[in-house]
Amino acid sequence: MNKHKGFVLRLSQAERERAQRLAREQGVSENRLYAEIIHDGLLIQEQMAYLRQMQKLGALVSQEEALALLDRSPDVEPAEHDMLGA
């Protein structure tokens, strides 16, 4: 059973040629290139939507309230797997 459904993607000839060239350079099929571009683009859009939501929530809290909340957190070093560059 094939879980993938097809659809028509309309591109200008110039865009299609760019994609074909890039797919050749990367050694992948044109279809694979489009699938990866769409996957990455969706991920970016989801992350941007999440960031906008966090910004809206952040606007509901004053700087003083945020700092007071941080003051309640324990003063301990982060676990090794939580450290930047780990």
C-alpha positions as CSV (number, residue, x, y, z in Angstrom):
1,M,0.0,0.0,0.0
2,N,1.5,3.3,-1.1
3,K,1.0,6.0,1.7
4,H,2.1,8.8,-0.6
5,K,-0.4,10.8,-2.7
6,G,0.7,12.7,-5.7
7,F,-0.3,16.2,-6.7
8,V,0.7,18.6,-9.4
9,L,3.3,21.2,-8.5
10,R,3.3,24.2,-10.8
11,L,6.6,25.9,-11.2
12,S,8.0,28.3,-13.7
13,Q,10.4,26.7,-16.2
14,A,13.3,28.7,-14.7
15,E,12.5,27.4,-11.1
16,R,12.2,23.8,-12.4
17,E,15.6,24.1,-14.1
18,R,17.1,25.4,-10.9
19,A,15.7,22.5,-9.0
20,Q,16.9,20.0,-11.6
21,R,20.4,21.4,-11.5
22,L,20.4,21.4,-7.7
23,A,19.1,17.8,-7.6
24,R,21.9,16.7,-10.0
25,E,24.5,18.5,-7.9
26,Q,23.3,16.8,-4.7
27,G,22.9,13.5,-6.4
28,V,19.2,13.1,-5.6
29,S,16.1,12.8,-7.7
30,E,14.1,15.9,-8.4
31,N,11.2,14.4,-6.4
32,R,13.5,13.8,-3.4
33,L,14.7,17.4,-3.6
34,Y,11.2,18.8,-3.6
35,A,10.2,16.5,-0.7
36,E,13.2,17.7,1.3
37,I,12.6,21.3,0.5
38,I,8.9,21.0,1.5
39,H,9.8,19.2,4.7
40,D,12.3,21.8,5.7
41,G,10.0,24.6,4.7
42,L,7.2,23.2,6.8
43,L,9.5,22.8,9.8
44,I,10.6,26.4,9.5
45,Q,7.0,27.6,9.3
46,E,6.1,25.6,12.3
47,Q,9.0,26.9,14.3
48,M,8.1,30.5,13.3
49,A,4.5,30.0,14.3
50,Y,5.7,28.6,17.7
51,L,8.0,31.6,18.1
52,R,5.2,34.0,17.4
53,Q,3.0,32.3,20.0
54,M,5.8,32.5,22.6
55,Q,6.2,36.2,21.8
56,K,2.4,36.7,22.3
57,L,2.7,34.9,25.6
58,G,5.8,36.9,26.6
59,A,3.9,40.1,26.0
60,L,1.5,39.1,28.7
61,V,4.2,39.0,31.4
62,S,6.2,41.9,32.6
63,Q,9.9,41.9,32.9
64,E,9.7,42.0,36.6
65,E,7.3,39.0,36.7
66,A,9.6,37.0,34.4
67,L,12.7,37.8,36.5
68,A,10.8,36.9,39.7
69,L,10.0,33.5,38.2
70,L,13.6,33.0,37.2
71,D,14.6,33.9,40.8
72,R,12.6,30.9,42.0
73,S,14.6,28.4,40.0
74,P,17.4,26.6,41.7
75,D,21.0,27.9,41.3
76,V,22.6,24.7,40.0
77,E,24.7,23.8,37.0
78,P,22.8,22.3,34.1
79,A,23.0,18.6,33.5
80,E,25.7,17.7,31.0
81,H,23.2,16.8,28.3
82,D,21.6,20.3,28.7
83,M,24.8,22.3,28.3
84,L,25.4,24.2,25.2
85,G,28.0,22.6,23.0
86,A,27.5,19.2,24.6
